[in-house]
């Protein structure tokens, strides 16, 4: 969302504190950004809803890692493989659904989701990767030290 914010209007985080009252005021003709640009009420709402869309897409992307790490308790994805085509189809479907919701005309009015530029899908990837790497490391420790501290504290 901060990438969208910066690209759209340059609202620095320090400028966002206390801005909500002006942001949501439909009678306010212009909200001034950090670099002097003025934003109408309609423009600020488009930017806000675009940020909501980006946040929604980031949740979908992080769920990729969540569903992959839930496949097994101890085996690595490299040992288990990605041969569950129901799961693979689910990952593709949820991604396609997110794209459908973001890019279908009319849904900007109905659901307040707005189209995203391609690179606005990317900021969540490092978080998804971090979740996956953490769990792979946890599984290595589970296999290397069965019954150890990691198993007692993190094994479900």
TAVEN-V74914 format. One record per residue. N is the residue number from 1. RES is the residue in three letters. SS is DSSP state (~ for helix, > for strand, _ for the rest). PHI is phi in radians with two decimals (none if undefined). D_LAST is the distance of its C-alpha to the last C-alpha in Angstrom with 2 decimals. Layout:
BEGIN
<<N/RES/SS/PHI/D_LAST> <N/RES/SS/PHI/D_LAST>>
END
This chain:
BEGIN
<<1/UNK/_/none/33.74> <2/UNK/~/-1.19/35.59> <3/UNK/~/-1.13/36.97> <4/UNK/~/-1.12/38.39> <5/UNK/~/-1.01/39.76> <6/UNK/~/-1.19/41.42> <7/UNK/~/-1.24/42.79> <8/UNK/~/-1.22/44.06> <9/UNK/_/-2.50/45.67> <10/UNK/_/1.21/44.80> <11/UNK/_/-1.50/43.41> <12/UNK/_/-1.22/42.35> <13/UNK/~/-0.95/39.49> <14/UNK/~/-1.14/42.06> <15/UNK/~/-1.36/44.12> <16/UNK/~/-1.28/41.32> <17/UNK/_/-1.12/41.22> <18/UNK/_/1.39/43.36> <19/UNK/_/-1.45/44.13> <20/UNK/~/-0.99/42.46> <21/UNK/~/-1.04/45.56> <22/UNK/~/-1.30/47.79> <23/UNK/~/-1.07/45.28> <24/UNK/_/-1.59/45.04> <25/UNK/_/-1.45/48.77> <26/UNK/_/-1.14/50.33> <27/UNK/_/-1.49/53.78> <28/UNK/_/-1.32/53.01> <29/UNK/_/-1.24/54.82> <30/UNK/_/-2.72/52.98> <31/UNK/>/-1.90/50.01> <32/UNK/>/-1.55/50.74> <33/UNK/_/-1.44/48.19> <34/UNK/_/-1.13/48.03> <35/UNK/_/-1.87/50.63> <36/UNK/_/1.63/53.09> <37/UNK/_/-1.16/52.15> <38/UNK/>/-1.94/52.54> <39/UNK/>/-2.05/50.15> <40/UNK/_/-1.30/51.15> <41/UNK/~/-1.01/48.94> <42/UNK/~/-1.07/48.30> <43/UNK/~/-1.16/47.41> <44/UNK/~/-1.15/44.97> <45/UNK/~/-1.21/43.22> <46/UNK/~/-1.07/43.02> <47/UNK/~/-1.11/41.45> <48/UNK/~/-1.07/38.99> <49/UNK/~/-1.23/37.96> <50/UNK/~/-1.16/37.70> <51/UNK/~/-1.12/35.25> <52/UNK/~/-1.07/33.24> <53/UNK/~/-1.08/33.26> <54/UNK/~/-1.11/32.07> <55/UNK/~/-1.14/29.18> <56/UNK/~/-1.04/28.25> <57/UNK/~/-1.11/28.48> <58/UNK/~/-1.14/26.34> <59/UNK/~/-1.13/23.49> <60/UNK/~/-1.05/23.94> <61/UNK/~/-1.15/23.97> <62/UNK/~/-1.21/20.78> <63/UNK/~/-1.17/19.11> <64/UNK/~/-0.97/20.13> <65/UNK/~/-1.13/17.68> <66/UNK/~/-1.02/14.88> <67/UNK/~/-1.24/15.51> <68/UNK/~/-1.20/16.00> <69/UNK/~/-1.32/12.75> <70/UNK/_/-1.46/10.91> <71/UNK/_/-1.10/13.02> <72/UNK/_/-2.41/11.05> <73/UNK/_/-1.58/7.99> <74/UNK/_/-2.12/10.48> <75/UNK/_/-1.31/13.90> <76/UNK/_/-1.26/15.95> <77/UNK/~/-1.04/17.66> <78/UNK/~/-1.21/20.78> <79/UNK/~/-1.40/19.74> <80/UNK/~/-1.34/18.42> <81/UNK/_/1.45/21.19> <82/UNK/_/-2.03/21.81> <83/UNK/_/-1.63/23.39> <84/UNK/_/-1.47/21.77> <85/UNK/~/-1.29/24.84> <86/UNK/~/-1.17/23.53> <87/UNK/~/-1.11/20.93> <88/UNK/~/-1.06/23.70> <89/UNK/~/-1.13/26.08> <90/UNK/~/-1.08/23.75> <91/UNK/~/-1.10/23.57> <92/UNK/~/-1.12/27.35> <93/UNK/~/-1.13/27.95> <94/UNK/~/-1.13/26.16> <95/UNK/~/-1.22/28.09> <96/UNK/~/-1.12/31.30> <97/UNK/~/-1.13/30.82> <98/UNK/~/-1.07/30.48> <99/UNK/~/-1.12/33.61> <100/UNK/~/-1.03/35.39> <101/UNK/~/-1.14/34.76> <102/UNK/~/-1.34/35.95> <103/UNK/~/-1.89/38.99> <104/UNK/_/-1.36/40.37> <105/UNK/_/-1.03/43.64> <106/UNK/_/1.70/43.78> <107/UNK/~/-1.29/40.13> <108/UNK/~/-1.13/41.12> <109/UNK/~/-1.49/43.01> <110/UNK/~/-1.28/40.71> <111/UNK/_/-2.00/37.28> <112/UNK/_/1.04/38.46> <113/UNK/_/-1.90/36.71> <114/UNK/_/-2.10/38.89> <115/UNK/_/-1.07/39.16> <116/UNK/_/-2.01/37.59> <117/UNK/_/-1.23/39.09> <118/UNK/~/-0.94/37.15> <119/UNK/~/-1.24/36.27> <120/UNK/~/-1.37/34.75> <121/UNK/~/-1.44/31.85> <122/UNK/_/-1.45/31.15> <123/UNK/_/-1.03/30.02> <124/UNK/_/-1.40/26.42> <125/UNK/~/-1.02/26.07> <126/UNK/~/-1.08/25.48> <127/UNK/~/-1.22/22.60> <128/UNK/~/-1.08/21.03> <129/UNK/~/-1.11/21.70> <130/UNK/~/-1.09/20.29> <131/UNK/~/-1.04/16.88> <132/UNK/~/-1.14/16.96> <133/UNK/~/-1.11/18.35> <134/UNK/~/-0.99/15.87> <135/UNK/~/-1.22/12.93> <136/UNK/~/-1.10/15.22> <137/UNK/~/-1.14/15.96> <138/UNK/~/-1.05/12.40> <139/UNK/~/-1.19/12.12> <140/UNK/~/-1.04/15.53> <141/UNK/~/-1.15/14.55> <142/UNK/~/-1.09/11.66> <143/UNK/~/-1.31/14.43> <144/UNK/~/-1.31/17.15> <145/UNK/_/-2.19/15.77> <146/UNK/_/-1.08/13.60> <147/UNK/_/1.39/12.49> <148/UNK/_/-1.36/13.59> <149/UNK/~/-1.03/12.96> <150/UNK/~/-1.08/10.91> <151/UNK/~/-1.15/8.41> <152/UNK/~/-1.16/8.68> <153/UNK/~/-1.63/8.54> <154/UNK/~/-2.17/6.35> <155/UNK/_/-1.50/3.76> <156/UNK/_/-1.90/0.00>>
END
